[in-house]
Amino acid sequence: MGRNTQILEEIINVLTDQLFNKETAMRDLEHHFNTRLILDAGNVDTISTHASQLRLRVEKQECGAVLDYIASKGMIMVTIDHVEQAINSLLGEDRFIEPGE
């Protein structure tokens, strides 16, 4: 299973009636997005829950605009700190490159 399989399966399931061959669609999507990471970063329910925890009033119909704002500002991304943490946690070896190497 590839890094994007779960979300691509969801997309294919939504489009099932429009697709001729689900297996071919999955193969083509996996190939197309092979070097990318697709994330489901949240939804309007996530916004509503967080707003409630923050004691901020937000109407259900406003949650989509908040989600769009977060996306437009690039608040959802892989940062250099995320990459460092992942490499150090997963690989466990000293990966630091000394100057001049």
C-alpha positions, 0 to 999 in steps of 0.5 A: 500500500502506497503513502496515499492509498487510503485517501485515493481509495476514498476519492475512487469510491466517491467517483465509482459511478463515473469510473470504468475501471477502479483498479486502473484508476487506482494504479494511475493515481498511485503513479501520478502522486508517487512522489507526493504526500496527500493528507486529510488535514481535517474537516469542518467538524475538526474546526468546530471542535477546536473552536469549541475547545478554544471557547471561540464562537463559530457557526457551522456554515463558517467552518468551511471558510476557516478551513479554506483560510488555513489552506490558503495560508499554507498552515498545513505543510511538512516543515523542516522541523517535521523532516528532522524529527521524522529522520531522527525518529525513524532512522535512529542513526546520526544523519548529520553531514559534517561540513566538507563531506 
